[in-house]
Amino acid sequence: MKNLLVTGGAGFIGSNFINHILETRDDVFILNLDKLTYAGNLENLKDSEKHPHYKFIKGDIQDKELVDEIFKNNNIKHVINFAAESHVDRSILSSEIFYQTNVLGTHVLLEVSRKFDIERFIQVSTDEVYGSLGEEGVFTETTPLSPNSPYAASKASADLMAMAFQHTYDLPVIVTRCTNNYGPFQFPEKFIPLMIINALNEKKLPVYGDGLNVRDWIYVLDHCKAIEVIWEKGDIAEVYNIGAEQEMKNIDIVKILLNHLNKSEDLIEFVKDRPGHDRRYAIDAWKIKSKLGWKPEYSFEEALTYTIDWYLSNKAWSENVMSGEYQDYYKIQYNG
C-alpha cells in the first residue's frame, strides 16, 4: 500500500485526481489535506469520502506542526502538492495570500518531506510560469521562466524551491506544468464554468479585451492520468509539461458554448482587459508522451460537451458555491 498525501484535494484538480485514483486502484491510501478555502469543496468528494483507503484532514500546508504530525502518524512516503491559490485575477487584486500559500506552504511541505525521507514529491505547477507566447512557438521544459502575474510568480518560486531541495538535499522531486484545465467541479470564477453558468442564467458573459487570447486546453481527467503516470514512472529531478495540443481563442470557446446551449451571442460582453494579460499559451508535451507513454484521451469538443452536461445536471452544486464571498468578488472584478 502506498501512503499518499494529496494537498489541496478538495479543489478542482485535486478532487478529480483523488476520485480517479480511488475508482481505479486498490494499492493507494490517500490522506487529503485541504484548508477548505472558497474554492475547496468536500461535495466534490462524495463518491470517495466513505472509501476505506481515504482520509480527510482540514488544515493549512503552512502549519508545520500539523504537517509534521500527519507524516509521522500516517507513514507518508509520497506527496502530490495540488494546494495553491490559483486564480490570476485574485492575485492581481491581492497577492499576499498567493505568496503565503504557494511559496511558504510549499516550503513547509518540502522541509517535512525531507525530514521523513519520502520516496516521491510531485510539485503540480502551471504553464503560466513560462510567461506569454507570440503567434508561433510552444513552451518546452527548457523555456526560461518568465511569470507575468503574481500568481504565476508564486508558482515559479515554488517550482524553483522544490528543485533546489532536490539538488541540495537529494529530495525526490518532480515538477509538472500543465495547460488550462476544464471539467467537473471547477469553481465558477474560471473561464469555462463562468461562461456556462452565466449563459444558463441569461447573464452577460464577460470576455476580456478582444477575446483573442489563446489558451491550450486539457480535460481534467487527462491531466489527472498524466500526473498518475509521472508519479509512477517519472524521473526524479525532471520537469514534465502536460498538454493536449488543443489551442483555442477565448471568444471561439464562448461561441461554441452559446451554440451548444442555444443561447444568443448578444450575451457576450467585452470588458476591460486584465492587467498584464498573457496573449497565448501552448505546450510541447513531447517528453511525457515519448518517455512515459502518456497521451490525452479526450478531444476538446467531446470533453467540453461532457463538461457542459455536468453543469446542467449539477445546478445545485453551482448554486452552493456561487454565494456569499464569491458574489462579492464577482462584483469587484467585473463591475468595479
Order of alpha helices (4+ residues) and beta strands (2+ residues): beta-alpha-beta-beta-alpha-beta-alpha-alpha-beta-alpha-beta-beta-alpha-beta-beta-alpha-beta-beta-alpha-beta-alpha-alpha-alpha-alpha
